[in-house]
Amino acid sequence: NKMDSGELHLPDELSAIRNGLKFRAWTLRATAVVLASAPLAVHAQWAEYTNTGVHPPIALHQLVVVPPGGDAVLTLRGYDKDGDLLKATVQSLPAGTGTVYQLSKVFSEYGYEPKKGILIAAGQEVVDLTGNRIYYKRPAADAAPVGAYGIMTYTVSDMTVSNKLKSESPSGMVTFVPPSGIIVGSHFSRGAEAWTIVGNKAAGGHVVTYEASSRGELNHFVYGSDDTINIADVSGNDLNLWFFQAPSKFLGHQGIAYGGTLDFTLSSFYGDFAIDKLNVGLPGQSSGLHLVEIHCAACNVNRGVTLAFPLQSAPGRGFTGAATRFSVPLRETAGWVEDPKNTLSRWAPPTQCTFIEVISGITSLKILGDFTKW
């Protein structure tokens, strides 16, 4: 019988095991370089700027790195093609710990301490003479989470010379993260965190099994086994591949991670990883075996788009079953390919616009667990 097992754990990477394949710590990470996703906001609303006349402004998505117990003064930035004066309004506050304040009058005008002014409430306009700045403060007793501290949303409005409102932007997102840069992750210290396995016999997938012990590099992990055997008569290739599927916290708008990485570690307890025993991908799939697949159902005007990161695009171009750390760049030029939805066409690299659109509306994210034929 063919048996594939997978395990997952997280400090700041993802590892999986199948065939003894471990699926350990899973994280979505953004580098400190990606402080704002201005290209995303511009791409998403560019159509509005092809018309003449009044153009509504854009609130830019931002990533703000704050150490535990630390603070940050940040500008709620906007873009307006007409060059109008912009005013910012906080629409929603970050959930959990961390507090948002107006700047004090003395800091706003002269840059002198203290920075903290009055507490900001949702729906409140930012008051700052220098330009839409606010103050974010972490609690004194603080620890870095495995993921973002929280997300705040805001809008910018363009004003006339007489300070009257012209139009308001869609919401921009400010994502506050610890120095690790991790936006979202799974720790498995207390459970499986709703990870599932798809591609096996059970329709719609099934939950992984949680193991609160350690084995090699893994400490608290999840695992699964391959319960569908569907071998092609000629090639002997497995026609049903199973994946670890991420829970809902990894889905939705993750566009701020553009330019960052998806990190995980794979290793195997058992299985034949000889070259001739490895799967080569599904029929008609010119890109070979897919290590990662991301799907966006609403992309391309609700036609749906699937992006894949082939195993051959990873450093070393393969997986031997030994503990291997993968760091998959979240950039369209890194080796990602797009499903052409036609078995006669090749999977080709996506455009920057398509890539950003997909990670800004993730419907499913899957990590391969099925590497060998038997």
Phi, psi and omega in degrees: 000145176276127178233128176232129179237146181230147179223147184224138177213163179215118158258304175201022173216176181243132174231146181227155176225130177217143191064029194099018184278123181263135175248099184263197186325128180246128175218149170251122190236144174242135179286157181297341180292326183275082181273337180210147180257051180304319179302324180297311182296320181292316179300317186293332186238016186301329182302329181292340184264007176270350180265155176274166178099210183284134180244125178293150181282174179233130173270124188273137175290141184223149173245125183238121181267125181226127178290156177304133182077000184267191181212172180203139169258123183227152178261128175279093191278149177219164177233134178221120184296331182278352181075022181287158172295135182245138173241138183257146177229128177283121183266322177213147183263154178296136179287156177081214183279163183101133186232145182248132182231158163291158172285149174294157182298320183290324178286320180299320185271324189235350180080017180264148174295155001278155178281323190288127173252220181279156179295138178267136175254155177301135181091001184267140179283144179281133179247107181204124183290335183277329178144075169058040178265148176227172181238125179248130183231129173277154178292156182296315176270100192219156176214146180287127177279170172271079185140190182286152172293319183171173182233132176246144177244152180208163174234159171238143180239137176269142187241154175280171179297338177266015175067035175256144182293132175258306181199162182238144181280163164296166183289139169258158183245136171247116182256118180265125183230157174284174181302339177298335183079004182287127179270317179209145181200167176240132185258328181059021178287337183234356181169184185280350175056034173069019172290146180229171175242130178238154180099356175269189186295323183295126180295131179080001178090174178211162183290154176282167175261134183264137180231115182267052178223182179241151176206111182062235180282350183268141176217104191070115186206172174241157180209165178209173179227153181279114181248017175233124178246115182220086186263131177294139183298317186275304186276338185075010182282147178285123183267355175234110181256139179251152185227154164278129182249130184288149178284180189297333182293342177270355186263182178079215187276102175242025185299335180293344179280356179304129183090353177267212183218158169249116189247135177199164180235131178246140170207166186230137176280326182199171181125154182265107182258024173297151185307316184282356180254001181274146172293152182242007182105169183282155178303137180078004181260093188294344184273002178079206183284131183264121177286319181225141173229134177236130181238140174235111184288329184271352183290160181055049179055053176066015174278338180089142178222134175242128175248146180226147173249104183295148177302326181291345178274348181283152176305132184088343174058031178179187181213125185259356184100338176287156180305120184226127178266128178249139174228098187270116180294136178266070180211141187296338183271003187275357182121000178293150178227157183248138178294120179281352182061031179206117183294346178272351181253153180276149171288122184242159178301140179282163172283165177300318181298315180296316182298313181294322178299317183294312182285354175265003179206050186293125176264324176210147177226124186231143176243130185297137173242351190248090185261332187247159181288327182223000000 
